[in-house]
Amino acid sequence: MTLQAHIDPDWRDVGAVTDIPERGARRVATAQGDVAVFRTGDGQVFALVDRCPHKHGPLSQGIVHGHGVTCPLHSWVIDLATGQPTGADAGKGCTPIVPVRVKDGRVLLAQPVAAS
């Protein structure tokens, strides 16, 4: 996916929702680091910083199931809505979530607010 300018200055258009396979992810490079954008089997879209809280594995390369993603390095399961590890790894860190929305079939990522 490539970044494109969008009319709304608070959101960045990162591509069509159909660019993300069902039960899959795409990595988006941003000025703040890589973001993993996921699409679940039920069509929901989530975005997380692209690193597992355990050993910083690339979550965009993990397996999406339900509303979770399994890290490809050590099989931690991360909840896509909260960034929290689940199961036995719950409470052992968190992957930051990135606000995301879908508008007119396009995936939009929130832009960070500049410090004043």
C-alpha positions in Angstrom: 0.0 0.0 0.0 1.3 3.5 -0.7 0.4 6.6 1.2 -1.7 9.2 -0.6 -2.7 12.7 0.4 -6.4 13.0 1.5 -8.6 16.1 1.8 -9.1 15.7 5.6 -5.8 16.8 7.1 -6.3 14.6 10.2 -6.4 11.4 8.2 -4.2 9.8 5.6 -5.5 7.7 2.7 -3.4 4.5 2.6 -5.3 2.6 -0.1 -8.4 0.7 -1.0 -9.8 -1.7 1.6 -9.7 -4.3 -1.1 -5.9 -4.0 -1.1 -5.9 -5.8 2.2 -6.8 -9.5 1.8 -9.5 -10.9 4.1 -7.8 -12.3 7.1 -4.6 -10.6 6.1 -2.6 -7.4 6.6 -0.5 -4.8 4.8 2.4 -2.8 6.1 2.3 1.0 5.7 5.4 3.1 6.3 4.7 6.3 8.2 7.0 9.0 9.6 6.3 7.5 13.0 7.2 4.0 11.9 5.6 1.0 10.3 1.9 0.4 10.8 0.1 -2.9 10.2 -3.4 -2.6 8.7 -5.5 -5.7 9.1 -8.8 -6.9 7.6 -10.7 -9.6 9.4 -12.9 -12.3 7.9 -16.0 -10.3 8.9 -14.6 -7.2 7.0 -13.5 -5.1 9.9 -10.3 -3.0 9.6 -7.8 -2.5 12.4 -4.4 -0.8 12.6 -1.5 -1.4 15.0 2.1 -0.4 15.2 3.8 -3.2 13.3 5.7 -4.8 16.2 4.8 -7.4 18.8 5.3 -6.2 22.4 7.3 -9.4 23.1 10.3 -9.4 20.7 9.1 -6.8 18.2 8.1 -9.3 15.6 6.4 -7.9 12.5 2.7 -8.3 13.1 1.9 -7.6 9.5 3.4 -11.0 8.7 1.3 -12.8 11.3 -1.7 -14.9 10.9 -5.1 -13.1 11.3 -7.8 -15.1 13.0 -11.1 -13.7 14.4 -10.1 -10.3 15.8 -6.5 -11.3 16.6 -3.2 -11.8 15.0 -0.5 -14.3 15.9 3.0 -13.0 15.9 5.2 -14.9 13.4 8.2 -15.0 15.8 6.9 -16.6 19.0 3.1 -17.1 18.5 1.9 -14.4 20.9 -1.8 -13.6 20.0 -2.5 -9.8 19.9 -6.1 -8.5 20.1 -6.6 -6.2 17.1 -9.0 -3.9 18.9 -6.8 -3.3 22.0 -3.2 -4.2 21.1 -3.2 -6.4 24.2 -1.7 -9.9 24.2 -4.3 -12.6 25.0 -4.2 -15.9 26.8 -1.2 -16.8 28.9 0.6 -13.7 27.7 -2.1 -11.2 28.8 -0.7 -8.3 30.7 2.8 -8.6 29.4 2.9 -5.5 27.2 0.9 -3.8 24.6 1.1 -2.9 20.9 -0.1 0.7 20.3 -3.3 0.9 18.2 -3.5 3.4 15.4 -7.0 5.0 14.8 -8.3 3.8 11.4 -11.5 4.2 9.5 -12.9 3.1 6.1 -14.7 5.8 4.0 -16.0 5.2 0.5 -13.9 2.0 0.3 -10.7 3.7 1.3 -8.6 3.0 4.4 -7.7 6.1 6.4 -5.1 6.3 9.2 -5.2 9.0 11.8 -2.3 11.5 11.6 -0.5 12.3 14.9 -1.2 15.6 16.5 1.8 17.9 16.4 3.1 19.0 19.8 2.4 22.6 20.5 
